[in-house]
Every structure is written in C-alpha cells, then in structure tokens.
Amino acid sequence: MTYYYAVRAVKNSVESADSNIASAMVENNVATLQIKLCTTDIYEYKMTMNEVSNFITWYTDRANGTGLPFYIFPDSTNIEPYTKIDEYIIHDKIVWFKVNEYLK
C-alpha cells in the first residue's frame, strides 16, 4: 500500500505552502492461511495478503461456477531431488478456511 502526504510548516502562527507530495510504501502484510478439508486434514500456508486475496477470489469465483476446480500452492521447501513441488487443493473438499494476518 502506498501513502501520499504533504507537509506544511507553522511558525509564529504563519503557515507555509504545502511541500511537494511525498510517498511512502508500506510493505504488504503477511498471513497464515489455514484450510480444513473434508478429510479433517488442515493445511497451513504462509503467504502475503495479496496471495490470500488471490485465493479468496478463486474460492468465490469457483463457488459461483467459474474457474479451475483446484488451487495450486507452491511448496517452497523444494527438497532434493525435486526442483518444484506444488500442492493442489480441490475446491469442493474445503470445509472452511481461516486467515491470520500479521505484520512482517
């Protein structure tokens, strides 16, 4: 998220003109996404809130009949000898999901 602001000085009750507009970028919050499946397994993923938003959009779209029947979560552990590991979560197997957001 980006915030924009201007500064105005006050001296002896006299205000200056606004400064040039400055901006500050706030880092994206992160979250733990927990997903419970009908098998009673609970999966947990650490991700940015942008990634959580993508998941929620997919979940909502799929509930409305559009989109893929699964969501892909890349596994960052990449244990040898594999070069890439992905987990596929099937939409109609999800009982609930929970988002625990926190600052980095």
Distance bins in CASP14 RR format, pairs under 12 A and 6 or more apart:
PFRMAT RR
TARGET T0000
AUTHOR 0000-0000-0000
RMODE 2
METHOD distances of the structure
MODEL  1
1 23 0 0 0 0 0 1 0 0 0 0 0
1 24 0 0 0 0 1 0 0 0 0 0 0
1 25 1 0 0 1 0 0 0 0 0 0 0
1 26 1 0 1 0 0 0 0 0 0 0 0
1 27 0 0 0 0 1 0 0 0 0 0 0
1 28 1 0 0 1 0 0 0 0 0 0 0
1 29 0 0 0 0 1 0 0 0 0 0 0
1 48 0 0 0 0 0 1 0 0 0 0 0
1 49 0 0 0 0 1 0 0 0 0 0 0
1 50 0 0 0 0 0 1 0 0 0 0 0
2 21 0 0 0 0 0 1 0 0 0 0 0
2 22 0 0 0 0 0 1 0 0 0 0 0
2 23 1 0 1 0 0 0 0 0 0 0 0
2 24 1 0 0 1 0 0 0 0 0 0 0
2 25 1 0 1 0 0 0 0 0 0 0 0
2 26 1 0 0 1 0 0 0 0 0 0 0
2 27 0 0 0 0 0 1 0 0 0 0 0
2 28 0 0 0 0 0 1 0 0 0 0 0
3 21 0 0 0 0 0 1 0 0 0 0 0
3 22 0 0 0 0 1 0 0 0 0 0 0
3 23 1 0 0 1 0 0 0 0 0 0 0
3 24 1 0 1 0 0 0 0 0 0 0 0
3 25 0 0 0 0 1 0 0 0 0 0 0
3 26 1 0 0 1 0 0 0 0 0 0 0
4 18 0 0 0 0 0 1 0 0 0 0 0
4 19 0 0 0 0 0 1 0 0 0 0 0
4 20 0 0 0 0 0 1 0 0 0 0 0
4 21 1 0 1 0 0 0 0 0 0 0 0
4 22 1 0 0 1 0 0 0 0 0 0 0
4 23 1 0 1 0 0 0 0 0 0 0 0
4 24 0 0 0 0 1 0 0 0 0 0 0
4 25 0 0 0 0 0 1 0 0 0 0 0
4 26 0 0 0 0 0 1 0 0 0 0 0
5 18 0 0 0 0 1 0 0 0 0 0 0
5 19 0 0 0 0 1 0 0 0 0 0 0
5 20 0 0 0 0 0 1 0 0 0 0 0
5 21 1 0 0 1 0 0 0 0 0 0 0
5 22 1 0 1 0 0 0 0 0 0 0 0
5 23 1 0 0 1 0 0 0 0 0 0 0
5 24 1 0 0 1 0 0 0 0 0 0 0
6 16 0 0 0 0 0 1 0 0 0 0 0
6 17 0 0 0 0 1 0 0 0 0 0 0
6 18 1 0 1 0 0 0 0 0 0 0 0
6 19 1 0 1 0 0 0 0 0 0 0 0
6 20 1 0 0 1 0 0 0 0 0 0 0
6 21 1 0 1 0 0 0 0 0 0 0 0
6 22 1 0 0 1 0 0 0 0 0 0 0
6 23 0 0 0 0 0 1 0 0 0 0 0
7 15 0 0 0 0 0 1 0 0 0 0 0
7 16 0 0 0 0 1 0 0 0 0 0 0
7 17 0 0 0 0 0 1 0 0 0 0 0
7 18 1 0 0 1 0 0 0 0 0 0 0
7 19 1 0 1 0 0 0 0 0 0 0 0
7 20 0 0 0 0 1 0 0 0 0 0 0
7 21 0 0 0 0 1 0 0 0 0 0 0
7 22 1 0 0 1 0 0 0 0 0 0 0
8 14 0 0 0 0 0 1 0 0 0 0 0
8 15 1 0 1 0 0 0 0 0 0 0 0
8 16 1 0 1 0 0 0 0 0 0 0 0
8 17 1 0 0 1 0 0 0 0 0 0 0
8 18 1 0 1 0 0 0 0 0 0 0 0
8 19 1 0 0 1 0 0 0 0 0 0 0
8 20 0 0 0 0 0 1 0 0 0 0 0
8 21 0 0 0 0 0 1 0 0 0 0 0
9 15 1 0 0 1 0 0 0 0 0 0 0
9 16 1 0 1 0 0 0 0 0 0 0 0
9 17 0 0 0 0 1 0 0 0 0 0 0
9 18 0 0 0 0 1 0 0 0 0 0 0
9 19 0 0 0 0 1 0 0 0 0 0 0
10 16 1 0 0 1 0 0 0 0 0 0 0
10 17 0 0 0 0 0 1 0 0 0 0 0
26 49 0 0 0 0 0 1 0 0 0 0 0
26 103 0 0 0 0 1 0 0 0 0 0 0
26 104 0 0 0 0 0 1 0 0 0 0 0
27 48 0 0 0 0 1 0 0 0 0 0 0
27 49 0 0 0 0 0 1 0 0 0 0 0
27 50 0 0 0 0 0 1 0 0 0 0 0
27 102 0 0 0 0 0 1 0 0 0 0 0
27 103 0 0 0 0 1 0 0 0 0 0 0
27 104 1 0 1 0 0 0 0 0 0 0 0
28 47 0 0 0 0 1 0 0 0 0 0 0
28 48 1 0 1 0 0 0 0 0 0 0 0
28 49 1 0 1 0 0 0 0 0 0 0 0
28 50 1 0 1 0 0 0 0 0 0 0 0
28 51 0 0 0 0 1 0 0 0 0 0 0
28 52 0 0 0 0 1 0 0 0 0 0 0
28 53 0 0 0 0 0 1 0 0 0 0 0
28 101 0 0 0 0 0 1 0 0 0 0 0
28 102 0 0 0 0 0 1 0 0 0 0 0
28 103 0 0 0 0 1 0 0 0 0 0 0
28 104 0 0 0 0 1 0 0 0 0 0 0
29 46 0 0 0 0 0 1 0 0 0 0 0
29 47 0 0 0 0 0 1 0 0 0 0 0
29 48 1 0 0 1 0 0 0 0 0 0 0
29 49 1 0 1 0 0 0 0 0 0 0 0
29 50 0 0 0 0 1 0 0 0 0 0 0
29 51 0 0 0 0 0 1 0 0 0 0 0
29 52 0 0 0 0 1 0 0 0 0 0 0
29 53 0 0 0 0 0 1 0 0 0 0 0
29 99 0 0 0 0 0 1 0 0 0 0 0
29 100 0 0 0 0 0 1 0 0 0 0 0
29 101 1 0 1 0 0 0 0 0 0 0 0
29 102 1 0 0 1 0 0 0 0 0 0 0
29 103 1 0 1 0 0 0 0 0 0 0 0
29 104 1 0 0 1 0 0 0 0 0 0 0
30 45 0 0 0 0 0 1 0 0 0 0 0
30 46 1 0 0 1 0 0 0 0 0 0 0
30 47 1 0 0 1 0 0 0 0 0 0 0
30 48 1 0 1 0 0 0 0 0 0 0 0
30 49 1 0 0 1 0 0 0 0 0 0 0
30 50 0 0 0 0 1 0 0 0 0 0 0
30 51 0 0 0 0 1 0 0 0 0 0 0
30 52 0 0 0 0 1 0 0 0 0 0 0
30 99 0 0 0 0 0 1 0 0 0 0 0
30 100 0 0 0 0 1 0 0 0 0 0 0
30 101 1 0 0 1 0 0 0 0 0 0 0
30 102 1 0 0 1 0 0 0 0 0 0 0
30 103 1 0 0 1 0 0 0 0 0 0 0
30 104 1 0 1 0 0 0 0 0 0 0 0
31 44 0 0 0 0 0 1 0 0 0 0 0
31 45 0 0 0 0 1 0 0 0 0 0 0
31 46 1 0 0 1 0 0 0 0 0 0 0
31 47 1 0 0 1 0 0 0 0 0 0 0
31 48 1 0 0 1 0 0 0 0 0 0 0
31 49 1 0 1 0 0 0 0 0 0 0 0
31 50 0 0 0 0 0 1 0 0 0 0 0
31 51 0 0 0 0 1 0 0 0 0 0 0
31 52 1 0 1 0 0 0 0 0 0 0 0
31 53 0 0 0 0 1 0 0 0 0 0 0
31 55 0 0 0 0 1 0 0 0 0 0 0
31 56 0 0 0 0 0 1 0 0 0 0 0
31 97 0 0 0 0 0 1 0 0 0 0 0
31 98 0 0 0 0 1 0 0 0 0 0 0
31 99 1 0 1 0 0 0 0 0 0 0 0
31 100 1 0 1 0 0 0 0 0 0 0 0
31 101 1 0 1 0 0 0 0 0 0 0 0
31 102 1 0 0 1 0 0 0 0 0 0 0
31 103 0 0 0 0 0 1 0 0 0 0 0
31 104 0 0 0 0 0 1 0 0 0 0 0
32 42 0 0 0 0 0 1 0 0 0 0 0
32 43 0 0 0 0 0 1 0 0 0 0 0
32 44 1 0 1 0 0 0 0 0 0 0 0
32 45 1 0 0 1 0 0 0 0 0 0 0
32 46 1 0 1 0 0 0 0 0 0 0 0
32 47 0 0 0 0 1 0 0 0 0 0 0
32 48 0 0 0 0 0 1 0 0 0 0 0
32 49 0 0 0 0 0 1 0 0 0 0 0
32 51 0 0 0 0 0 1 0 0 0 0 0
32 52 0 0 0 0 1 0 0 0 0 0 0
32 97 0 0 0 0 0 1 0 0 0 0 0
32 98 0 0 0 0 1 0 0 0 0 0 0
32 99 1 0 0 1 0 0 0 0 0 0 0
32 100 1 0 1 0 0 0 0 0 0 0 0
32 101 0 0 0 0 1 0 0 0 0 0 0
32 102 1 0 0 1 0 0 0 0 0 0 0
33 42 0 0 0 0 0 1 0 0 0 0 0
33 43 0 0 0 0 1 0 0 0 0 0 0
33 44 1 0 0 1 0 0 0 0 0 0 0
33 45 1 0 1 0 0 0 0 0 0 0 0
33 46 1 0 0 1 0 0 0 0 0 0 0
33 47 1 0 0 1 0 0 0 0 0 0 0
33 48 0 0 0 0 0 1 0 0 0 0 0
33 49 0 0 0 0 1 0 0 0 0 0 0
33 51 0 0 0 0 1 0 0 0 0 0 0
33 52 1 0 1 0 0 0 0 0 0 0 0
33 53 0 0 0 0 0 1 0 0 0 0 0
33 54 0 0 0 0 0 1 0 0 0 0 0
33 55 1 0 0 1 0 0 0 0 0 0 0
33 56 0 0 0 0 1 0 0 0 0 0 0
33 58 0 0 0 0 0 1 0 0 0 0 0
33 59 0 0 0 0 0 1 0 0 0 0 0
33 71 0 0 0 0 0 1 0 0 0 0 0
33 73 0 0 0 0 1 0 0 0 0 0 0
33 87 0 0 0 0 0 1 0 0 0 0 0
33 89 0 0 0 0 0 1 0 0 0 0 0
33 94 0 0 0 0 0 1 0 0 0 0 0
33 96 0 0 0 0 0 1 0 0 0 0 0
33 97 1 0 0 1 0 0 0 0 0 0 0
33 98 1 0 0 1 0 0 0 0 0 0 0
33 99 1 0 1 0 0 0 0 0 0 0 0
33 100 1 0 0 1 0 0 0 0 0 0 0
33 101 0 0 0 0 1 0 0 0 0 0 0
34 41 0 0 0 0 0 1 0 0 0 0 0
34 42 1 0 1 0 0 0 0 0 0 0 0
34 43 1 0 0 1 0 0 0 0 0 0 0
34 44 1 0 1 0 0 0 0 0 0 0 0
34 45 0 0 0 0 1 0 0 0 0 0 0
34 46 0 0 0 0 0 1 0 0 0 0 0
34 47 0 0 0 0 0 1 0 0 0 0 0
34 52 0 0 0 0 0 1 0 0 0 0 0
34 55 0 0 0 0 0 1 0 0 0 0 0
34 89 0 0 0 0 0 1 0 0 0 0 0
34 94 0 0 0 0 0 1 0 0 0 0 0
34 95 0 0 0 0 0 1 0 0 0 0 0
34 96 0 0 0 0 1 0 0 0 0 0 0
34 97 1 0 0 1 0 0 0 0 0 0 0
34 98 1 0 1 0 0 0 0 0 0 0 0
34 99 1 0 0 1 0 0 0 0 0 0 0
34 100 1 0 0 1 0 0 0 0 0 0 0
35 41 0 0 0 0 1 0 0 0 0 0 0
35 42 1 0 0 1 0 0 0 0 0 0 0
35 43 1 0 1 0 0 0 0 0 0 0 0
35 44 1 0 0 1 0 0 0 0 0 0 0
35 45 1 0 0 1 0 0 0 0 0 0 0
35 47 0 0 0 0 0 1 0 0 0 0 0
35 52 0 0 0 0 0 1 0 0 0 0 0
35 55 0 0 0 0 1 0 0 0 0 0 0
35 56 0 0 0 0 0 1 0 0 0 0 0
35 59 0 0 0 0 1 0 0 0 0 0 0
35 71 0 0 0 0 1 0 0 0 0 0 0
35 73 0 0 0 0 1 0 0 0 0 0 0
35 87 0 0 0 0 1 0 0 0 0 0 0
35 88 0 0 0 0 0 1 0 0 0 0 0
35 89 1 0 0 1 0 0 0 0 0 0 0
35 90 0 0 0 0 0 1 0 0 0 0 0
35 91 0 0 0 0 0 1 0 0 0 0 0
35 93 0 0 0 0 1 0 0 0 0 0 0
35 94 1 0 1 0 0 0 0 0 0 0 0
35 95 0 0 0 0 1 0 0 0 0 0 0
35 96 1 0 0 1 0 0 0 0 0 0 0
35 97 1 0 1 0 0 0 0 0 0 0 0
35 98 0 0 0 0 1 0 0 0 0 0 0
35 99 0 0 0 0 0 1 0 0 0 0 0
36 42 1 0 1 0 0 0 0 0 0 0 0
36 43 0 0 0 0 1 0 0 0 0 0 0
36 44 0 0 0 0 0 1 0 0 0 0 0
36 89 0 0 0 0 0 1 0 0 0 0 0
36 93 0 0 0 0 1 0 0 0 0 0 0
36 94 1 0 0 1 0 0 0 0 0 0 0
36 95 1 0 1 0 0 0 0 0 0 0 0
36 96 1 0 1 0 0 0 0 0 0 0 0
36 97 1 0 0 1 0 0 0 0 0 0 0
36 98 0 0 0 0 1 0 0 0 0 0 0
37 43 1 0 0 1 0 0 0 0 0 0 0
37 87 0 0 0 0 0 1 0 0 0 0 0
37 88 0 0 0 0 0 1 0 0 0 0 0
37 89 1 0 0 1 0 0 0 0 0 0 0
37 90 0 0 0 0 1 0 0 0 0 0 0
37 91 0 0 0 0 0 1 0 0 0 0 0
37 92 0 0 0 0 1 0 0 0 0 0 0
37 93 1 0 1 0 0 0 0 0 0 0 0
37 94 1 0 0 1 0 0 0 0 0 0 0
37 95 1 0 0 1 0 0 0 0 0 0 0
37 96 0 0 0 0 1 0 0 0 0 0 0
37 97 0 0 0 0 1 0 0 0 0 0 0
38 89 0 0 0 0 0 1 0 0 0 0 0
38 90 0 0 0 0 1 0 0 0 0 0 0
38 91 0 0 0 0 0 1 0 0 0 0 0
38 92 0 0 0 0 1 0 0 0 0 0 0
38 93 1 0 1 0 0 0 0 0 0 0 0
38 94 1 0 0 1 0 0 0 0 0 0 0
38 95 1 0 1 0 0 0 0 0 0 0 0
38 96 0 0 0 0 0 1 0 0 0 0 0
39 89 0 0 0 0 0 1 0 0 0 0 0
39 90 0 0 0 0 0 1 0 0 0 0 0
39 93 1 0 0 1 0 0 0 0 0 0 0
39 94 0 0 0 0 0 1 0 0 0 0 0
39 95 0 0 0 0 1 0 0 0 0 0 0
40 93 0 0 0 0 0 1 0 0 0 0 0
40 95 0 0 0 0 1 0 0 0 0 0 0
40 96 0 0 0 0 0 1 0 0 0 0 0
41 87 0 0 0 0 0 1 0 0 0 0 0
41 89 0 0 0 0 0 1 0 0 0 0 0
41 90 0 0 0 0 0 1 0 0 0 0 0
41 93 0 0 0 0 1 0 0 0 0 0 0
41 94 0 0 0 0 0 1 0 0 0 0 0
41 95 0 0 0 0 1 0 0 0 0 0 0
42 89 0 0 0 0 0 1 0 0 0 0 0
42 94 0 0 0 0 0 1 0 0 0 0 0
42 95 0 0 0 0 1 0 0 0 0 0 0
42 96 0 0 0 0 1 0 0 0 0 0 0
42 97 0 0 0 0 1 0 0 0 0 0 0
42 98 0 0 0 0 1 0 0 0 0 0 0
43 55 0 0 0 0 0 1 0 0 0 0 0
43 71 0 0 0 0 0 1 0 0 0 0 0
43 73 1 0 0 1 0 0 0 0 0 0 0
43 75 0 0 0 0 0 1 0 0 0 0 0
43 87 1 0 0 1 0 0 0 0 0 0 0
43 88 0 0 0 0 0 1 0 0 0 0 0
43 89 1 0 0 1 0 0 0 0 0 0 0
43 90 0 0 0 0 0 1 0 0 0 0 0
43 93 0 0 0 0 0 1 0 0 0 0 0
43 94 0 0 0 0 1 0 0 0 0 0 0
43 95 0 0 0 0 0 1 0 0 0 0 0
43 96 0 0 0 0 0 1 0 0 0 0 0
43 97 0 0 0 0 1 0 0 0 0 0 0
43 98 0 0 0 0 0 1 0 0 0 0 0
44 73 0 0 0 0 0 1 0 0 0 0 0
44 87 0 0 0 0 0 1 0 0 0 0 0
44 89 0 0 0 0 0 1 0 0 0 0 0
44 97 0 0 0 0 0 1 0 0 0 0 0
44 98 0 0 0 0 1 0 0 0 0 0 0
44 99 0 0 0 0 0 1 0 0 0 0 0
44 100 0 0 0 0 1 0 0 0 0 0 0
45 51 0 0 0 0 1 0 0 0 0 0 0
45 52 0 0 0 0 1 0 0 0 0 0 0
45 54 0 0 0 0 0 1 0 0 0 0 0
45 55 0 0 0 0 1 0 0 0 0 0 0
45 71 0 0 0 0 0 1 0 0 0 0 0
45 72 0 0 0 0 0 1 0 0 0 0 0
45 73 1 0 1 0 0 0 0 0 0 0 0
45 74 0 0 0 0 1 0 0 0 0 0 0
45 75 0 0 0 0 1 0 0 0 0 0 0
45 76 0 0 0 0 1 0 0 0 0 0 0
45 77 0 0 0 0 0 1 0 0 0 0 0
45 86 0 0 0 0 0 1 0 0 0 0 0
45 87 0 0 0 0 1 0 0 0 0 0 0
45 89 0 0 0 0 1 0 0 0 0 0 0
45 97 0 0 0 0 1 0 0 0 0 0 0
45 98 0 0 0 0 0 1 0 0 0 0 0
45 99 0 0 0 0 0 1 0 0 0 0 0
45 100 0 0 0 0 0 1 0 0 0 0 0
46 52 0 0 0 0 0 1 0 0 0 0 0
46 73 0 0 0 0 0 1 0 0 0 0 0
46 74 0 0 0 0 0 1 0 0 0 0 0
46 75 0 0 0 0 0 1 0 0 0 0 0
46 76 0 0 0 0 1 0 0 0 0 0 0
46 77 0 0 0 0 0 1 0 0 0 0 0
46 99 0 0 0 0 0 1 0 0 0 0 0
46 100 0 0 0 0 1 0 0 0 0 0 0
46 101 0 0 0 0 0 1 0 0 0 0 0
46 102 0 0 0 0 1 0 0 0 0 0 0
46 104 0 0 0 0 0 1 0 0 0 0 0
47 53 0 0 0 0 1 0 0 0 0 0 0
47 54 0 0 0 0 1 0 0 0 0 0 0
47 55 1 0 0 1 0 0 0 0 0 0 0
47 56 0 0 0 0 0 1 0 0 0 0 0
47 71 0 0 0 0 0 1 0 0 0 0 0
47 73 0 0 0 0 1 0 0 0 0 0 0
47 74 0 0 0 0 1 0 0 0 0 0 0
47 76 0 0 0 0 1 0 0 0 0 0 0
47 99 0 0 0 0 1 0 0 0 0 0 0
47 100 0 0 0 0 0 1 0 0 0 0 0
47 101 0 0 0 0 0 1 0 0 0 0 0
47 102 0 0 0 0 0 1 0 0 0 0 0
48 54 0 0 0 0 1 0 0 0 0 0 0
48 55 0 0 0 0 0 1 0 0 0 0 0
48 99 0 0 0 0 0 1 0 0 0 0 0
48 101 0 0 0 0 0 1 0 0 0 0 0
48 102 0 0 0 0 0 1 0 0 0 0 0
48 103 0 0 0 0 0 1 0 0 0 0 0
48 104 0 0 0 0 1 0 0 0 0 0 0
49 55 0 0 0 0 0 1 0 0 0 0 0
49 56 0 0 0 0 0 1 0 0 0 0 0
49 99 0 0 0 0 1 0 0 0 0 0 0
49 100 0 0 0 0 0 1 0 0 0 0 0
49 101 1 0 0 1 0 0 0 0 0 0 0
49 102 0 0 0 0 1 0 0 0 0 0 0
49 103 0 0 0 0 0 1 0 0 0 0 0
49 104 0 0 0 0 0 1 0 0 0 0 0
50 56 0 0 0 0 0 1 0 0 0 0 0
50 57 0 0 0 0 0 1 0 0 0 0 0
50 101 0 0 0 0 0 1 0 0 0 0 0
51 57 0 0 0 0 0 1 0 0 0 0 0
51 58 0 0 0 0 0 1 0 0 0 0 0
51 71 0 0 0 0 0 1 0 0 0 0 0
51 72 0 0 0 0 0 1 0 0 0 0 0
51 73 0 0 0 0 1 0 0 0 0 0 0
51 74 0 0 0 0 1 0 0 0 0 0 0
51 76 0 0 0 0 0 1 0 0 0 0 0
51 99 0 0 0 0 0 1 0 0 0 0 0
51 101 0 0 0 0 0 1 0 0 0 0 0
52 58 0 0 0 0 0 1 0 0 0 0 0
52 59 0 0 0 0 0 1 0 0 0 0 0
52 71 0 0 0 0 0 1 0 0 0 0 0
52 73 0 0 0 0 0 1 0 0 0 0 0
52 97 0 0 0 0 1 0 0 0 0 0 0
52 98 0 0 0 0 0 1 0 0 0 0 0
52 99 1 0 1 0 0 0 0 0 0 0 0
52 100 0 0 0 0 1 0 0 0 0 0 0
52 101 1 0 0 1 0 0 0 0 0 0 0
52 102 0 0 0 0 0 1 0 0 0 0 0
53 59 0 0 0 0 0 1 0 0 0 0 0
53 60 0 0 0 0 0 1 0 0 0 0 0
53 99 0 0 0 0 1 0 0 0 0 0 0
53 101 0 0 0 0 0 1 0 0 0 0 0
54 60 0 0 0 0 0 1 0 0 0 0 0
54 61 0 0 0 0 0 1 0 0 0 0 0
54 71 0 0 0 0 1 0 0 0 0 0 0
54 72 0 0 0 0 0 1 0 0 0 0 0
54 73 0 0 0 0 0 1 0 0 0 0 0
55 61 0 0 0 0 0 1 0 0 0 0 0
55 62 0 0 0 0 0 1 0 0 0 0 0
55 70 0 0 0 0 0 1 0 0 0 0 0
55 71 1 0 0 1 0 0 0 0 0 0 0
55 72 0 0 0 0 0 1 0 0 0 0 0
55 73 0 0 0 0 1 0 0 0 0 0 0
55 89 0 0 0 0 1 0 0 0 0 0 0
55 91 0 0 0 0 0 1 0 0 0 0 0
55 94 0 0 0 0 0 1 0 0 0 0 0
55 97 1 0 0 1 0 0 0 0 0 0 0
55 98 0 0 0 0 0 1 0 0 0 0 0
55 99 0 0 0 0 1 0 0 0 0 0 0
56 62 0 0 0 0 0 1 0 0 0 0 0
56 63 0 0 0 0 0 1 0 0 0 0 0
56 71 0 0 0 0 0 1 0 0 0 0 0
56 94 0 0 0 0 0 1 0 0 0 0 0
56 97 0 0 0 0 1 0 0 0 0 0 0
56 98 0 0 0 0 0 1 0 0 0 0 0
56 99 1 0 0 1 0 0 0 0 0 0 0
57 63 0 0 0 0 0 1 0 0 0 0 0
57 64 0 0 0 0 0 1 0 0 0 0 0
57 66 0 0 0 0 0 1 0 0 0 0 0
57 67 0 0 0 0 0 1 0 0 0 0 0
57 71 0 0 0 0 0 1 0 0 0 0 0
58 64 0 0 0 0 0 1 0 0 0 0 0
58 65 0 0 0 0 0 1 0 0 0 0 0
58 66 0 0 0 0 1 0 0 0 0 0 0
58 67 1 0 0 1 0 0 0 0 0 0 0
58 68 1 0 0 1 0 0 0 0 0 0 0
58 69 0 0 0 0 0 1 0 0 0 0 0
58 70 0 0 0 0 1 0 0 0 0 0 0
58 71 1 0 1 0 0 0 0 0 0 0 0
58 72 0 0 0 0 1 0 0 0 0 0 0
58 73 0 0 0 0 0 1 0 0 0 0 0
58 89 0 0 0 0 1 0 0 0 0 0 0
58 90 0 0 0 0 0 1 0 0 0 0 0
58 91 0 0 0 0 1 0 0 0 0 0 0
58 94 0 0 0 0 0 1 0 0 0 0 0
58 97 0 0 0 0 0 1 0 0 0 0 0
59 65 0 0 0 0 0 1 0 0 0 0 0
59 66 0 0 0 0 0 1 0 0 0 0 0
59 67 0 0 0 0 0 1 0 0 0 0 0
59 68 0 0 0 0 0 1 0 0 0 0 0
59 69 0 0 0 0 0 1 0 0 0 0 0
59 70 0 0 0 0 0 1 0 0 0 0 0
59 71 1 0 0 1 0 0 0 0 0 0 0
59 89 0 0 0 0 1 0 0 0 0 0 0
59 90 0 0 0 0 0 1 0 0 0 0 0
59 91 1 0 0 1 0 0 0 0 0 0 0
59 92 0 0 0 0 0 1 0 0 0 0 0
59 94 1 0 0 1 0 0 0 0 0 0 0
59 96 0 0 0 0 0 1 0 0 0 0 0
59 97 1 0 0 1 0 0 0 0 0 0 0
59 99 0 0 0 0 0 1 0 0 0 0 0
60 66 0 0 0 0 1 0 0 0 0 0 0
60 67 0 0 0 0 0 1 0 0 0 0 0
60 71 0 0 0 0 0 1 0 0 0 0 0
60 91 0 0 0 0 0 1 0 0 0 0 0
60 97 0 0 0 0 0 1 0 0 0 0 0
61 67 1 0 1 0 0 0 0 0 0 0 0
61 68 0 0 0 0 1 0 0 0 0 0 0
61 69 0 0 0 0 0 1 0 0 0 0 0
61 71 0 0 0 0 0 1 0 0 0 0 0
61 91 0 0 0 0 1 0 0 0 0 0 0
62 68 1 0 0 1 0 0 0 0 0 0 0
62 69 1 0 0 1 0 0 0 0 0 0 0
62 70 0 0 0 0 1 0 0 0 0 0 0
62 71 0 0 0 0 1 0 0 0 0 0 0
62 89 0 0 0 0 0 1 0 0 0 0 0
62 90 0 0 0 0 1 0 0 0 0 0 0
62 91 1 0 1 0 0 0 0 0 0 0 0
62 92 0 0 0 0 1 0 0 0 0 0 0
62 93 0 0 0 0 0 1 0 0 0 0 0
62 94 0 0 0 0 1 0 0 0 0 0 0
63 69 0 0 0 0 0 1 0 0 0 0 0
63 91 1 0 0 1 0 0 0 0 0 0 0
63 92 0 0 0 0 1 0 0 0 0 0 0
63 94 0 0 0 0 1 0 0 0 0 0 0
63 97 0 0 0 0 0 1 0 0 0 0 0
64 91 0 0 0 0 0 1 0 0 0 0 0
65 91 0 0 0 0 1 0 0 0 0 0 0
65 92 0 0 0 0 0 1 0 0 0 0 0
66 91 0 0 0 0 0 1 0 0 0 0 0
67 91 0 0 0 0 1 0 0 0 0 0 0
68 88 0 0 0 0 1 0 0 0 0 0 0
68 89 0 0 0 0 0 1 0 0 0 0 0
68 90 0 0 0 0 1 0 0 0 0 0 0
68 91 0 0 0 0 1 0 0 0 0 0 0
69 88 0 0 0 0 1 0 0 0 0 0 0
69 89 0 0 0 0 0 1 0 0 0 0 0
69 90 1 0 0 1 0 0 0 0 0 0 0
69 91 1 0 1 0 0 0 0 0 0 0 0
69 92 1 0 0 1 0 0 0 0 0 0 0
69 93 0 0 0 0 1 0 0 0 0 0 0
69 94 0 0 0 0 0 1 0 0 0 0 0
70 86 0 0 0 0 0 1 0 0 0 0 0
70 87 0 0 0 0 1 0 0 0 0 0 0
70 88 1 0 1 0 0 0 0 0 0 0 0
70 89 1 0 0 1 0 0 0 0 0 0 0
70 90 1 0 1 0 0 0 0 0 0 0 0
70 91 1 0 0 1 0 0 0 0 0 0 0
70 92 0 0 0 0 1 0 0 0 0 0 0
70 93 0 0 0 0 1 0 0 0 0 0 0
70 94 0 0 0 0 0 1 0 0 0 0 0
71 86 0 0 0 0 0 1 0 0 0 0 0
71 87 0 0 0 0 1 0 0 0 0 0 0
71 88 1 0 0 1 0 0 0 0 0 0 0
71 89 1 0 1 0 0 0 0 0 0 0 0
71 90 0 0 0 0 1 0 0 0 0 0 0
71 91 1 0 0 1 0 0 0 0 0 0 0
71 92 0 0 0 0 0 1 0 0 0 0 0
71 93 0 0 0 0 0 1 0 0 0 0 0
71 94 0 0 0 0 1 0 0 0 0 0 0
71 97 0 0 0 0 0 1 0 0 0 0 0
72 84 0 0 0 0 0 1 0 0 0 0 0
72 85 0 0 0 0 0 1 0 0 0 0 0
72 86 1 0 1 0 0 0 0 0 0 0 0
72 87 1 0 0 1 0 0 0 0 0 0 0
72 88 1 0 1 0 0 0 0 0 0 0 0
72 89 0 0 0 0 1 0 0 0 0 0 0
72 90 0 0 0 0 0 1 0 0 0 0 0
73 85 0 0 0 0 1 0 0 0 0 0 0
73 86 1 0 0 1 0 0 0 0 0 0 0
73 87 1 0 1 0 0 0 0 0 0 0 0
73 88 1 0 0 1 0 0 0 0 0 0 0
73 89 1 0 0 1 0 0 0 0 0 0 0
73 97 0 0 0 0 0 1 0 0 0 0 0
74 82 0 0 0 0 0 1 0 0 0 0 0
74 83 0 0 0 0 0 1 0 0 0 0 0
74 84 1 0 0 1 0 0 0 0 0 0 0
74 85 1 0 0 1 0 0 0 0 0 0 0
74 86 1 0 1 0 0 0 0 0 0 0 0
74 87 1 0 0 1 0 0 0 0 0 0 0
74 88 0 0 0 0 0 1 0 0 0 0 0
75 82 0 0 0 0 1 0 0 0 0 0 0
75 83 0 0 0 0 0 1 0 0 0 0 0
75 84 0 0 0 0 1 0 0 0 0 0 0
75 85 1 1 0 0 0 0 0 0 0 0 0
75 86 1 0 0 1 0 0 0 0 0 0 0
75 87 1 0 1 0 0 0 0 0 0 0 0
75 88 0 0 0 0 0 1 0 0 0 0 0
76 82 0 0 0 0 0 1 0 0 0 0 0
76 84 0 0 0 0 0 1 0 0 0 0 0
76 85 0 0 0 0 1 0 0 0 0 0 0
76 86 0 0 0 0 0 1 0 0 0 0 0
76 87 0 0 0 0 0 1 0 0 0 0 0
77 84 0 0 0 0 0 1 0 0 0 0 0
77 85 1 0 0 1 0 0 0 0 0 0 0
77 86 0 0 0 0 0 1 0 0 0 0 0
77 87 0 0 0 0 0 1 0 0 0 0 0
78 84 1 0 0 1 0 0 0 0 0 0 0
78 85 1 0 0 1 0 0 0 0 0 0 0
78 86 0 0 0 0 0 1 0 0 0 0 0
79 85 1 0 0 1 0 0 0 0 0 0 0
89 95 0 0 0 0 0 1 0 0 0 0 0
89 97 0 0 0 0 1 0 0 0 0 0 0
91 97 0 0 0 0 0 1 0 0 0 0 0
END
